[in-house]
Amino acid sequence: QYYIFTAGVDGAGDFRYSIVDMTLNAGLGDVMVANKNILLTDSITEKIAAIRDGTNGIWIVTHKWGTNQFYSYHLTTSGLMPPVVTSVGTIHNTGVIQNTYGQLKFNNCGTRLACAVGYQDIVELFDFNLTSGIVSNPMTINMSDNVYGVEFSPSGNFLYVTSYFSSCKLAQFDITLATLPLILASKVPLSATDDLYGLQLGPDGKIYVSRSFLSQYLGVISNPEVSGFGCNYSDTGIDLDPLFMGVN
């Protein structure tokens, strides 16, 4: 069985799940009506992150709009458990719909969580408890403009952040440092290219940077474990349209 979780985009929406049963449809899989689009809660931002709990389960975490509440759902062999709700950090206010925007990401070992809050111009770092599902110890990184993408380096030592319009649109932070002022002071601006959005750590250990739909390139951070410009970021890491077919 595979669980598919969905949240609304371009505004707060319902958080729902469906179950794909691979024993159905002659082994090709199918979703029975009773297991389709099951409502978990409403008014959820677009943020969803998941991490293995170190045993046989998975935590799925999202954030309620208009609150400072994280909802942590534990999926085990017994099924999906009721949420662990933690009220911590900044309220994702309802002043503009863009405050539902932004990524939510775990580090690889599941002990830390990063959350970008669109037009509130902040990224928050938290600790995460893999046993209880509780989110704690918020640290707020104020950016100079609207934020979207967040991603940890493979070791979790560095955090990368994208913003829309500021003079620094891709930044690196050293989050191994002991205090928030030191973390803020470690900021290295890596790119001033317009319209950088989602970040994703690949299986090859590189971090891929989604650019505007007007660009034919995918940005690439080739050495995300290296401090500063040694991380080797390229705005034109992969050409998605080498034959100039107009596919952006």
N, C-alpha and C positions, 0 to 999 in steps of 0.2 A: 504493500500500500504506500502511496505517495500523497502527502498533504500539500496542497497548493494554497498559499495565503495571499490575499489581495486587499489593497487599500485604495481609496479614492485618490485621484490625481487632480491637479489644478483646483485644490480646495479640500477641506476636510470631508472624509467620506466614511462609509461603513468598513469595518474590519471583518472580513469573512474568510472562510476556508471551504475547500472541497476536497474529497478523498478520491484519488484515482486507484481503482482496484485492478491490478494487473492480471488477475485470474479471469476477468471478464473479456468478452469480445475475442474469443479464441486466442487469448494470450497477448492481444494488442493493448488491452486496458480500456477502461470506460469509467464513467462517473454515474452512479445510480442517483436518481432524483432525490432520494432521501439524504444523500451525502453531498449535495450541491449547494454552494453559496450559503453556507450556514453562518448566521450572524453571530459574531462574538461581542462587538460593541460598536457604537457609532462615534462620529466626530473625531476620527483618527487622522493625523497628518499622514503624508506620504511615506514617512519613515518606517522601515522594517529592517530588522537585523536578526540573524540567527547564529547560534554557536552550539557546538556539542558540549555536553555537561561533564565530560570526562569519563562517563560510564556508557550507558546505552541510550541516553536521552538527548534531547535538543531543547534549548531555550529559544523562543521566538519573542522578540521585544519590539514594542512600538510605543508611540507617544500620543496622548490625548490632546486635542487642540483646545486652547482657552484655559489650560491648566499647566501645572508642572508635574503631571503624573506620567510615569512610565508603567506600561502594562507588560508583565513578563509571563508568557504562557509556556508551561513545561509539557513537552510532548515525549511520552514514554511508550513502552510496549503495552501499557494499560490504556493508552489513549491520551487525549488532550486534557490537561488539568485546568481548573479555574485559574484566573490570573492572579499573580502577586502584584499588587499595586503599590508603587513607591512614589511619594510626593517629595521631589528633590529638584533643586536647580531652579532655573528661570521659567516663569510662566510663558508659554508660547501664545502671545496675545492675539486677539481676533481683530486687531485694527486694520490689517490688510491680509488678503488671502495668501500673499506670498510668504507669510510666516508659517504656512504649512510646508513650504519647500525646504529642501536640504536633506543630505544623507545622514544616516545613522549607521555606524560601523563598530564592530568589535575588533580588538587586536586578535592575533592568531590564537593566543592561549585563553582568551575569553575573560581576562581579568580586568580589562578596561574597555570603556565605551566612549565614543566620540559622537557628538550630535551638533549638526549645523542648523541654525535657526535663521532662515532666509533673510528677511528685511529687518530683523532685529540686530543683524550685523555681528553675531557672536557664534563662536564654537565653544561647546562645553565638554570638558573631560570628566569622566566619572570612573569610580571603581565598580566592578560587578562581581557579585558572589555567585559562583557556579552551583553552590549547594542550595541556596535559598532563593535566588533570582532577584535579590535586593540590589538596587542601584544606590550608590552613596558617594560622599566626598566630592561635591562638584567643584570644578575649577573653570572659571570663565575667561576665555580668550576673546578680547574685543578686537574685531577687525575694522578696517577703515571703510568698508562698504559691504554690500549684500553678499552673503556667502551661500555656497551650495555643496561643494564636494569635500569629503573628508576620507582619509585612508591612512592606516598605520603601515610603517615598514614591516617586513617579515618578522623581525625580532620584537617589534613594538617600541623601539627606542625613539623613532622619529614619527611625527604626525605631519601629514601634508594636507593643505587646505586650499580650496579655490574660492575666489570671489569674482563678482561680475565685472565691476567697472573701475575699481581703484587702480592706483599706479602699480600695485603689487597684486597680480591675479593668481599666482601660484606661490605658496610660501611653505617653508619647512620649519618645524619647531622641534627642538630637542626636549622630549618629555621625560628624560631620565633625570633631569635636574631637580633639585630638592624643593624649590619654592616656585610659586607662580611668577613672581617678578623675574626670576632667572629664566624660566621658560619663555616668557614674553621677550626678554632681551636676546634670546637665541634665534629669533626669527630671521630667516634668510629669504629675501625675495628672489624667486627663481625665474619668473616670467612676468612681463607686462602685456602679453598678448590678450586682446579682447576676448570676452565670452568663453571662459573655461568653466566646465561644469563637473560632471560626475567623475570620480576617481575609482579605479578598481585594481586591486592587487591580483596579478596573474599567477598561474602555476609555475611560471618561469622566474618568479621573484621580482619581476619588473612591475611598476605601477603605470597603468594606462590612463590617459587624460582625455576625456571627451571634450571636443571643441564645438564651436557654433556650427549649426547646420550649413552655414555659408562656407565652411572650410572643408577641404577634401582630405585633411590630415588628422591623424590621431597622435596626440602628444605621448611621449614615453619618458618615464624616469627610469633609466637603465640600471642605476646603482643606488637604490633608495636607502641602503644602510650607511652610505657615506655622508658625512656632514658637509653642508654648504654646497657650493657649485660642483664639488666632486661627485654629487649624486647623478650628474650627467643627464640633465633634462633637455629634451629636444621638442620644440613645438611641431616639428615635421617628422616625427619618428616613424610613422607608417603612412604611406600614401594609399588612401582608400579608393582613389580614382585615377590610377596611372594611365589609363587609356582615354582620359578626359571625356567620359560618357555623361558627365553631368550628375553623377551619383554622389551626393554629399552626406 
